[in-house]
Amino acid sequence: MTIEGIQFSFIAVLGLLVILVPLVLLHELGHFITARLVGIRVLEFGLGFPPRAKVLGHDHETEYTLNYLPIGGFVRLEGEEADSDDPRAFGNAPLFKQVIVLVAGVTMNLITAVVLLFIVAWAFNPITAPTITLSSEAGTPARVAGLQDGETLISIDGQPFQTQSVLEFSSADPSGPWRQQLLSHAGQKVELVVANASGTQRTVEVQLRTPDATHQGALGVALGSVVNSPGNPSQAAGLAITGTGRAMSLIAETLGNIVTGFASNPTTAPAGVQGPLGIASDVGHVATQPNALMLLLLFMAVISANLALVNVLPLPALDGGKALIMVLKRIFGVHGVGVVEQWSYVAGFAFLLAFIGWITYFDIVRGGAP
């Protein structure tokens, strides 16, 4: 591996940890706060995963620890993993308190996603704009008319170009309507209004061509990029809420595609899905972009929404599975932590590890490793 490759891998892994660790800690903080509020005894709040490095401190009932594996954190509740006679044990608490504690982590991740998207929408308000990138081809209508790289199309013959917020998370090609509008005037002379990076506008007459097998596109440019625009708090709040909902919807759709894809052909990589290596590689590329801060916040918001949705799945190792077990135990009158329950957690955790390994395999095949 080259020096540049080593540097990229370091940035990618560090960036992933910077994004993932706070999200996991916030998730666990949700469990911690609600457990303390409803009177369930919290034995330990750990930063990182064992083995333990040192004890940071303690209060009247909780020990705060630092652990060697810097990949998140955990909360250890009295009576969560073994039977306990403590009246404040998790297993002895009323069902509604158990469910509140279990869903608190998911709730915290949802709140985090909304807050991060609100910051992005207010501070940056990213939109997809028809920004010009000239093709290398000589004599294109754009070059003949004197259009410049980085200029943004404002209108064509007085018809304004529509922009779209990145926070809408649309799966449609944002440049499609702009290309169609130009193609509808193919072979005609049109009046384009364009703006440079500082916002200064100018009007340009362009003789559009009729595309053929040799010359693609009526203008001879590539269109589309993400640009920042002025934002305001009320608009940002709306975009943050709808954006989180849209992100959750796309994640749910992707999970459904994973299940159907695996059932039909497990040897084929699931479309649009990446494991830890692929995500780390994306983070490394994002960190080198001019608008890295905005993209990383956006990335962090989507991962937080992902954590929220995944954790409500009814798998025993996840919060949704644990809540389901608590409900079933109350329905069938089972108390305490039994062998079946313990093994269900082991099986659920093994399934998650196998799934991560399956996805990571395709990361490596695709060259997604940082």
Contacts in CASP RR format, 6 or more apart in sequence:
PFRMAT RR
TARGET T0000
AUTHOR 0000-0000-0000
METHOD contacts of the structure
MODEL  1
MTIEGIQFSFIAVLGLLVILVPLVLLHELGHFITARLVGIRVLEFGLGFP
PRAKVLGHDHETEYTLNYLPIGGFVRLEGEEADSDDPRAFGNAPLFKQVI
VLVAGVTMNLITAVVLLFIVAWAFNPITAPTITLSSEAGTPARVAGLQDG
ETLISIDGQPFQTQSVLEFSSADPSGPWRQQLLSHAGQKVELVVANASGT
QRTVEVQLRTPDATHQGALGVALGSVVNSPGNPSQAAGLAITGTGRAMSL
IAETLGNIVTGFASNPTTAPAGVQGPLGIASDVGHVATQPNALMLLLLFM
AVISANLALVNVLPLPALDGGKALIMVLKRIFGVHGVGVVEQWSYVAGFA
FLLAFIGWITYFDIVRGGAP
1 9 0 8 1.000
8 284 0 8 1.000
8 370 0 8 1.000
9 370 0 8 1.000
11 284 0 8 1.000
11 287 0 8 1.000
11 288 0 8 1.000
12 280 0 8 1.000
12 281 0 8 1.000
12 283 0 8 1.000
12 284 0 8 1.000
12 287 0 8 1.000
12 370 0 8 1.000
13 280 0 8 1.000
13 370 0 8 1.000
15 280 0 8 1.000
15 283 0 8 1.000
15 284 0 8 1.000
15 287 0 8 1.000
15 296 0 8 1.000
16 276 0 8 1.000
16 279 0 8 1.000
16 280 0 8 1.000
16 283 0 8 1.000
17 70 0 8 1.000
17 71 0 8 1.000
19 283 0 8 1.000
19 296 0 8 1.000
19 299 0 8 1.000
19 300 0 8 1.000
19 303 0 8 1.000
20 71 0 8 1.000
20 72 0 8 1.000
20 303 0 8 1.000
21 48 0 8 1.000
21 70 0 8 1.000
21 71 0 8 1.000
21 72 0 8 1.000
21 73 0 8 1.000
23 109 0 8 1.000
23 112 0 8 1.000
23 300 0 8 1.000
23 303 0 8 1.000
23 304 0 8 1.000
23 307 0 8 1.000
24 71 0 8 1.000
24 72 0 8 1.000
24 73 0 8 1.000
24 307 0 8 1.000
25 47 0 8 1.000
25 72 0 8 1.000
25 73 0 8 1.000
26 105 0 8 1.000
26 108 0 8 1.000
26 109 0 8 1.000
26 112 0 8 1.000
26 304 0 8 1.000
27 105 0 8 1.000
27 106 0 8 1.000
27 108 0 8 1.000
27 109 0 8 1.000
27 307 0 8 1.000
27 311 0 8 1.000
28 45 0 8 1.000
28 46 0 8 1.000
28 72 0 8 1.000
28 73 0 8 1.000
28 74 0 8 1.000
28 75 0 8 1.000
28 105 0 8 1.000
29 105 0 8 1.000
29 108 0 8 1.000
30 104 0 8 1.000
30 105 0 8 1.000
30 107 0 8 1.000
30 108 0 8 1.000
31 75 0 8 1.000
31 77 0 8 1.000
31 101 0 8 1.000
31 102 0 8 1.000
31 104 0 8 1.000
31 105 0 8 1.000
32 42 0 8 1.000
32 45 0 8 1.000
32 62 0 8 1.000
32 75 0 8 1.000
33 104 0 8 1.000
34 100 0 8 1.000
34 101 0 8 1.000
34 104 0 8 1.000
35 41 0 8 1.000
35 42 0 8 1.000
35 75 0 8 1.000
35 77 0 8 1.000
35 90 0 8 1.000
35 101 0 8 1.000
35 104 0 8 1.000
36 42 0 8 1.000
36 62 0 8 1.000
38 93 0 8 1.000
38 97 0 8 1.000
38 100 0 8 1.000
38 101 0 8 1.000
39 88 0 8 1.000
39 93 0 8 1.000
39 97 0 8 1.000
40 77 0 8 1.000
40 78 0 8 1.000
40 88 0 8 1.000
40 89 0 8 1.000
40 90 0 8 1.000
40 93 0 8 1.000
40 97 0 8 1.000
40 101 0 8 1.000
41 61 0 8 1.000
41 77 0 8 1.000
41 78 0 8 1.000
41 86 0 8 1.000
41 88 0 8 1.000
41 89 0 8 1.000
41 90 0 8 1.000
42 61 0 8 1.000
42 62 0 8 1.000
42 75 0 8 1.000
42 76 0 8 1.000
42 77 0 8 1.000
42 78 0 8 1.000
43 61 0 8 1.000
43 62 0 8 1.000
43 63 0 8 1.000
43 76 0 8 1.000
43 77 0 8 1.000
43 78 0 8 1.000
44 62 0 8 1.000
44 63 0 8 1.000
44 64 0 8 1.000
44 65 0 8 1.000
44 74 0 8 1.000
44 75 0 8 1.000
44 76 0 8 1.000
45 62 0 8 1.000
45 63 0 8 1.000
45 64 0 8 1.000
45 65 0 8 1.000
45 74 0 8 1.000
45 75 0 8 1.000
45 76 0 8 1.000
46 64 0 8 1.000
46 65 0 8 1.000
46 66 0 8 1.000
46 67 0 8 1.000
46 73 0 8 1.000
46 74 0 8 1.000
46 75 0 8 1.000
46 76 0 8 1.000
47 56 0 8 1.000
47 64 0 8 1.000
47 65 0 8 1.000
47 66 0 8 1.000
47 67 0 8 1.000
47 72 0 8 1.000
47 73 0 8 1.000
48 66 0 8 1.000
48 67 0 8 1.000
48 68 0 8 1.000
48 69 0 8 1.000
48 70 0 8 1.000
48 71 0 8 1.000
48 72 0 8 1.000
48 73 0 8 1.000
48 74 0 8 1.000
49 67 0 8 1.000
49 68 0 8 1.000
49 69 0 8 1.000
49 71 0 8 1.000
49 72 0 8 1.000
49 73 0 8 1.000
49 74 0 8 1.000
50 67 0 8 1.000
50 68 0 8 1.000
50 69 0 8 1.000
51 67 0 8 1.000
51 68 0 8 1.000
51 69 0 8 1.000
52 65 0 8 1.000
52 66 0 8 1.000
52 67 0 8 1.000
52 68 0 8 1.000
53 65 0 8 1.000
53 66 0 8 1.000
53 67 0 8 1.000
53 68 0 8 1.000
54 65 0 8 1.000
54 66 0 8 1.000
55 63 0 8 1.000
55 64 0 8 1.000
55 65 0 8 1.000
55 66 0 8 1.000
56 64 0 8 1.000
56 65 0 8 1.000
56 66 0 8 1.000
57 63 0 8 1.000
57 64 0 8 1.000
58 64 0 8 1.000
67 73 0 8 1.000
77 89 0 8 1.000
77 90 0 8 1.000
77 101 0 8 1.000
78 84 0 8 1.000
78 86 0 8 1.000
78 88 0 8 1.000
78 89 0 8 1.000
78 90 0 8 1.000
79 86 0 8 1.000
79 89 0 8 1.000
79 90 0 8 1.000
79 91 0 8 1.000
79 92 0 8 1.000
79 337 0 8 1.000
80 89 0 8 1.000
80 90 0 8 1.000
80 91 0 8 1.000
80 337 0 8 1.000
81 337 0 8 1.000
81 342 0 8 1.000
82 337 0 8 1.000
83 336 0 8 1.000
83 337 0 8 1.000
83 338 0 8 1.000
84 91 0 8 1.000
84 92 0 8 1.000
86 92 0 8 1.000
90 98 0 8 1.000
90 101 0 8 1.000
91 98 0 8 1.000
91 335 0 8 1.000
91 336 0 8 1.000
91 337 0 8 1.000
93 101 0 8 1.000
95 326 0 8 1.000
95 327 0 8 1.000
95 330 0 8 1.000
98 323 0 8 1.000
98 326 0 8 1.000
99 323 0 8 1.000
99 326 0 8 1.000
99 327 0 8 1.000
102 319 0 8 1.000
102 320 0 8 1.000
102 322 0 8 1.000
102 323 0 8 1.000
102 326 0 8 1.000
103 312 0 8 1.000
103 319 0 8 1.000
103 320 0 8 1.000
103 323 0 8 1.000
105 308 0 8 1.000
105 311 0 8 1.000
105 319 0 8 1.000
106 307 0 8 1.000
106 308 0 8 1.000
106 311 0 8 1.000
106 312 0 8 1.000
106 319 0 8 1.000
106 320 0 8 1.000
107 308 0 8 1.000
109 304 0 8 1.000
109 305 0 8 1.000
109 307 0 8 1.000
109 308 0 8 1.000
109 311 0 8 1.000
110 244 0 8 1.000
110 304 0 8 1.000
110 305 0 8 1.000
110 308 0 8 1.000
112 301 0 8 1.000
112 304 0 8 1.000
113 244 0 8 1.000
113 247 0 8 1.000
113 301 0 8 1.000
113 302 0 8 1.000
113 304 0 8 1.000
113 305 0 8 1.000
113 308 0 8 1.000
114 240 0 8 1.000
114 241 0 8 1.000
114 244 0 8 1.000
115 240 0 8 1.000
116 297 0 8 1.000
116 298 0 8 1.000
116 300 0 8 1.000
116 301 0 8 1.000
116 304 0 8 1.000
117 167 0 8 1.000
117 239 0 8 1.000
117 240 0 8 1.000
117 243 0 8 1.000
117 244 0 8 1.000
117 298 0 8 1.000
117 301 0 8 1.000
118 236 0 8 1.000
118 237 0 8 1.000
118 239 0 8 1.000
118 240 0 8 1.000
119 297 0 8 1.000
120 126 0 8 1.000
120 167 0 8 1.000
120 294 0 8 1.000
120 297 0 8 1.000
120 298 0 8 1.000
120 301 0 8 1.000
121 165 0 8 1.000
121 167 0 8 1.000
121 231 0 8 1.000
121 235 0 8 1.000
121 236 0 8 1.000
121 237 0 8 1.000
121 238 0 8 1.000
121 239 0 8 1.000
121 240 0 8 1.000
122 231 0 8 1.000
122 232 0 8 1.000
122 233 0 8 1.000
122 236 0 8 1.000
123 294 0 8 1.000
124 228 0 8 1.000
124 291 0 8 1.000
124 294 0 8 1.000
125 165 0 8 1.000
125 228 0 8 1.000
125 229 0 8 1.000
125 230 0 8 1.000
125 231 0 8 1.000
125 235 0 8 1.000
125 236 0 8 1.000
126 165 0 8 1.000
126 166 0 8 1.000
126 167 0 8 1.000
126 226 0 8 1.000
126 227 0 8 1.000
126 228 0 8 1.000
126 229 0 8 1.000
126 291 0 8 1.000
126 294 0 8 1.000
126 298 0 8 1.000
127 163 0 8 1.000
127 164 0 8 1.000
127 165 0 8 1.000
127 166 0 8 1.000
127 226 0 8 1.000
127 227 0 8 1.000
127 228 0 8 1.000
127 229 0 8 1.000
128 163 0 8 1.000
128 164 0 8 1.000
128 166 0 8 1.000
128 174 0 8 1.000
128 175 0 8 1.000
128 224 0 8 1.000
128 225 0 8 1.000
128 226 0 8 1.000
129 152 0 8 1.000
129 161 0 8 1.000
129 163 0 8 1.000
129 224 0 8 1.000
129 225 0 8 1.000
129 226 0 8 1.000
129 227 0 8 1.000
130 152 0 8 1.000
130 153 0 8 1.000
130 161 0 8 1.000
130 175 0 8 1.000
130 178 0 8 1.000
130 223 0 8 1.000
130 224 0 8 1.000
131 150 0 8 1.000
131 151 0 8 1.000
131 152 0 8 1.000
131 153 0 8 1.000
131 223 0 8 1.000
131 224 0 8 1.000
131 225 0 8 1.000
131 227 0 8 1.000
132 142 0 8 1.000
132 147 0 8 1.000
132 148 0 8 1.000
132 149 0 8 1.000
132 150 0 8 1.000
132 151 0 8 1.000
132 152 0 8 1.000
132 153 0 8 1.000
132 194 0 8 1.000
132 221 0 8 1.000
132 222 0 8 1.000
132 223 0 8 1.000
133 149 0 8 1.000
133 150 0 8 1.000
133 221 0 8 1.000
133 222 0 8 1.000
133 223 0 8 1.000
133 224 0 8 1.000
133 225 0 8 1.000
134 140 0 8 1.000
134 142 0 8 1.000
134 143 0 8 1.000
134 147 0 8 1.000
134 148 0 8 1.000
134 149 0 8 1.000
134 220 0 8 1.000
134 221 0 8 1.000
135 142 0 8 1.000
135 220 0 8 1.000
135 221 0 8 1.000
135 222 0 8 1.000
137 215 0 8 1.000
137 220 0 8 1.000
140 209 0 8 1.000
140 215 0 8 1.000
140 219 0 8 1.000
140 220 0 8 1.000
140 221 0 8 1.000
141 206 0 8 1.000
141 207 0 8 1.000
141 208 0 8 1.000
141 209 0 8 1.000
141 218 0 8 1.000
141 219 0 8 1.000
141 220 0 8 1.000
142 206 0 8 1.000
142 219 0 8 1.000
142 220 0 8 1.000
142 221 0 8 1.000
144 206 0 8 1.000
144 207 0 8 1.000
145 192 0 8 1.000
145 204 0 8 1.000
145 205 0 8 1.000
145 206 0 8 1.000
145 207 0 8 1.000
146 204 0 8 1.000
147 192 0 8 1.000
147 194 0 8 1.000
147 204 0 8 1.000
147 206 0 8 1.000
147 219 0 8 1.000
147 221 0 8 1.000
148 196 0 8 1.000
150 196 0 8 1.000
150 197 0 8 1.000
150 225 0 8 1.000
151 194 0 8 1.000
151 195 0 8 1.000
151 196 0 8 1.000
152 194 0 8 1.000
152 195 0 8 1.000
152 196 0 8 1.000
152 227 0 8 1.000
153 161 0 8 1.000
153 178 0 8 1.000
153 192 0 8 1.000
153 193 0 8 1.000
153 194 0 8 1.000
153 223 0 8 1.000
154 160 0 8 1.000
154 161 0 8 1.000
154 192 0 8 1.000
154 193 0 8 1.000
154 194 0 8 1.000
154 195 0 8 1.000
154 201 0 8 1.000
155 161 0 8 1.000
155 192 0 8 1.000
155 193 0 8 1.000
156 181 0 8 1.000
156 182 0 8 1.000
156 185 0 8 1.000
156 190 0 8 1.000
156 191 0 8 1.000
156 192 0 8 1.000
156 193 0 8 1.000
157 185 0 8 1.000
157 190 0 8 1.000
157 191 0 8 1.000
158 191 0 8 1.000
158 193 0 8 1.000
159 181 0 8 1.000
161 177 0 8 1.000
161 178 0 8 1.000
161 181 0 8 1.000
162 177 0 8 1.000
163 229 0 8 1.000
164 170 0 8 1.000
164 174 0 8 1.000
165 239 0 8 1.000
166 226 0 8 1.000
166 298 0 8 1.000
167 239 0 8 1.000
167 240 0 8 1.000
167 242 0 8 1.000
167 243 0 8 1.000
167 246 0 8 1.000
167 298 0 8 1.000
168 239 0 8 1.000
168 242 0 8 1.000
168 243 0 8 1.000
168 246 0 8 1.000
169 243 0 8 1.000
169 246 0 8 1.000
169 247 0 8 1.000
169 250 0 8 1.000
171 250 0 8 1.000
174 224 0 8 1.000
175 223 0 8 1.000
175 224 0 8 1.000
178 223 0 8 1.000
178 224 0 8 1.000
179 217 0 8 1.000
179 223 0 8 1.000
182 208 0 8 1.000
182 217 0 8 1.000
182 218 0 8 1.000
182 219 0 8 1.000
183 211 0 8 1.000
183 217 0 8 1.000
183 218 0 8 1.000
185 208 0 8 1.000
185 218 0 8 1.000
186 208 0 8 1.000
186 209 0 8 1.000
186 210 0 8 1.000
186 211 0 8 1.000
186 217 0 8 1.000
186 218 0 8 1.000
187 207 0 8 1.000
187 208 0 8 1.000
187 209 0 8 1.000
187 210 0 8 1.000
187 218 0 8 1.000
188 207 0 8 1.000
188 208 0 8 1.000
189 205 0 8 1.000
189 206 0 8 1.000
189 207 0 8 1.000
189 208 0 8 1.000
190 205 0 8 1.000
190 206 0 8 1.000
190 208 0 8 1.000
191 203 0 8 1.000
191 204 0 8 1.000
191 205 0 8 1.000
191 206 0 8 1.000
192 203 0 8 1.000
192 204 0 8 1.000
192 205 0 8 1.000
192 206 0 8 1.000
193 201 0 8 1.000
193 202 0 8 1.000
193 203 0 8 1.000
193 204 0 8 1.000
194 201 0 8 1.000
194 202 0 8 1.000
194 204 0 8 1.000
195 201 0 8 1.000
195 202 0 8 1.000
196 202 0 8 1.000
206 219 0 8 1.000
208 218 0 8 1.000
208 219 0 8 1.000
209 215 0 8 1.000
209 217 0 8 1.000
209 218 0 8 1.000
209 220 0 8 1.000
210 218 0 8 1.000
211 217 0 8 1.000
211 218 0 8 1.000
226 291 0 8 1.000
228 291 0 8 1.000
228 294 0 8 1.000
244 301 0 8 1.000
244 305 0 8 1.000
245 305 0 8 1.000
247 301 0 8 1.000
247 302 0 8 1.000
247 305 0 8 1.000
247 306 0 8 1.000
248 305 0 8 1.000
248 308 0 8 1.000
248 309 0 8 1.000
251 305 0 8 1.000
251 306 0 8 1.000
251 309 0 8 1.000
251 310 0 8 1.000
252 309 0 8 1.000
254 270 0 8 1.000
254 272 0 8 1.000
254 273 0 8 1.000
255 309 0 8 1.000
255 310 0 8 1.000
255 313 0 8 1.000
257 270 0 8 1.000
257 271 0 8 1.000
258 270 0 8 1.000
258 273 0 8 1.000
261 268 0 8 1.000
261 270 0 8 1.000
262 270 0 8 1.000
266 358 0 8 1.000
269 362 0 8 1.000
269 365 0 8 1.000
269 366 0 8 1.000
270 359 0 8 1.000
270 362 0 8 1.000
273 359 0 8 1.000
273 362 0 8 1.000
274 282 0 8 1.000
274 359 0 8 1.000
274 363 0 8 1.000
274 368 0 8 1.000
275 356 0 8 1.000
275 359 0 8 1.000
275 360 0 8 1.000
275 362 0 8 1.000
275 363 0 8 1.000
276 356 0 8 1.000
276 360 0 8 1.000
276 363 0 8 1.000
277 360 0 8 1.000
277 363 0 8 1.000
277 364 0 8 1.000
277 368 0 8 1.000
277 369 0 8 1.000
277 370 0 8 1.000
278 363 0 8 1.000
278 366 0 8 1.000
278 368 0 8 1.000
278 369 0 8 1.000
278 370 0 8 1.000
279 303 0 8 1.000
280 370 0 8 1.000
281 363 0 8 1.000
281 367 0 8 1.000
281 368 0 8 1.000
281 369 0 8 1.000
281 370 0 8 1.000
282 299 0 8 1.000
283 296 0 8 1.000
283 299 0 8 1.000
284 370 0 8 1.000
286 292 0 8 1.000
286 295 0 8 1.000
286 296 0 8 1.000
286 299 0 8 1.000
287 296 0 8 1.000
289 295 0 8 1.000
310 318 0 8 1.000
311 318 0 8 1.000
311 319 0 8 1.000
311 320 0 8 1.000
312 318 0 8 1.000
312 319 0 8 1.000
312 320 0 8 1.000
313 320 0 8 1.000
313 321 0 8 1.000
314 320 0 8 1.000
314 321 0 8 1.000
314 324 0 8 1.000
315 321 0 8 1.000
315 348 0 8 1.000
315 351 0 8 1.000
315 352 0 8 1.000
316 322 0 8 1.000
316 325 0 8 1.000
316 341 0 8 1.000
316 344 0 8 1.000
316 345 0 8 1.000
316 347 0 8 1.000
316 348 0 8 1.000
316 349 0 8 1.000
317 345 0 8 1.000
317 348 0 8 1.000
317 349 0 8 1.000
317 351 0 8 1.000
317 352 0 8 1.000
318 352 0 8 1.000
325 341 0 8 1.000
325 344 0 8 1.000
328 334 0 8 1.000
329 335 0 8 1.000
329 336 0 8 1.000
329 341 0 8 1.000
363 369 0 8 1.000
END
